[in-house]
Amino acid sequence: MKSRPERKFWFRLARQIGGCTVRELQNRMDSREFTEWIIFDRMEPGEPTQSSLQSASICAWIHAANKSKDAESPPLVDFMVKIREPETQQTRMQRLKSTLLMMATNLNGRKKRG
């Protein structure tokens, strides 16, 4: 799956949408919509997952149990993992190239199947 990032994205998308397998999702979603999902995912920061919220809550609880009584507790968001760092122009261009390559691969795969 490391060599096929679009395949990994199918699994993430199926998990996010819920109620179907990757194969079922691929059968009901055309390449244009799939490409739009990829672009949306790359433009929008990811929503916090249940597990990341739980992990942050545990860290905040441990911090609260060990801080001095007078110290204020930081907000929960301070304990969450920052998934995306600000992009440089070079990083943005690499991401765009990767997205275009993924789109082309997806379109070629759809043409071969259909």
Secondary structure, 3 states (H helix, E strand, C coil): CCCCHHHHHHHHHHHHHCCCCHHHHHHHCCHHHHHHHHHHHHHCCCCCCHHHHHHHHHHHHHHHHHCCCCCCCCCHHHHCCCCCCCCCHHHHHHHHHHHHHHHHHHHHHHHHHC
